[in-house]
Amino acid sequence: MAYISFYIALGLYLIASGGFIVYMIKQQAQAFRVAHKVLITGFVFHTFFFAHSFYLMGVTPILDFKAALSFFSWAIVLAYLLFYKRFKVMVLGSFAAPFSAFLMIISSAMPWFEGPVRPIFKSIWLAVHVVTVFVGNGLFAIAFMAAVMYLIQERQIKQKKLGAFFRRLPSLASLDNLAHYSLIYGFPFLTAGMITGSIYAQLAFGKYWQWDPKEVWSLITWLFYAVLLHERLAAGWRGRKAAIMSIVCFFLLLFTFVGASFFMGGYHSFDSLGVRQAI
């Protein structure tokens, strides 16, 4: 049943993506409403998939890259739904839904995790660590999308080539505000994830810090986001400069998520979990 709900969620995310793209092109409010409801339904099935997997495994079901991609997709949809509820930026779904669907497509092409779960992973601290990190990642993905839209909109305005398609994007002020709050909400989650990860490492391995490659790159990513947050709050960074920095930070986050986990070894690598997979 859990596997079925995964594929139902994937199908609904794809349908929602199509609906959001139709809305983006034709500005049909009905297309948006249908796509939004389909996305919510897909999110419910996706949530059930993880809840059921957790029940069956007795551990946070993110022990391989397949599950990690799927959970990242889930976190992005969650962040989108929360931000839409507050900011009502309808066009955001045209970026968030396809991105989430893309991650799910990659995830669906990989084999399922099979085999006994090592007792070391059955820790509440690991569960909190994983959830907080991925929710933070989902919020940073929204900041990234807002930054990309900001740069596109700004370029079109400067070149005075604001066609019908780009007039559908929110104002520069709205996009900057969206990126700002995504960062403000995402940073505490990332921080909490790093703290709870250290606590888990201390309990599981006897050391809260082992200079593992992913630990190092996670710290570097955290520092970059800390600089961006500081410059926004203290130095008043806005607009293009903040958007570019947000994009740089997100690419660092992606490198930490993929590169440090696969190509640098360490106990954070997916091979160390007893599951060998290729991207």
Secondary structure, DSSP 8 states (H G I E B T S, - for coil): -HHHHHHHHHHHHHHHHHHHHHHHHH--HHHHHHHHHHHHHHHHHHHHHHHHHHHHHSS-S--SHHHHHHHHHHHHHHHHHHHHHHH--GGGHHHHHHHHHHHHHHHHTS----S---GGG--HHHHHHHHHHHHHHHHHHHHHHHHHHHHHHHHHHHTT---TTGGGS--HHHHHHHHHHHHHHHHHHHHHHHHHHHHHHHHHHS-S----HHHHHHHHHHHHHHHHHHHHHTS---HHHHHHHHHHHHHHHHIIIIIHHHSS-STTSGGGGT-----
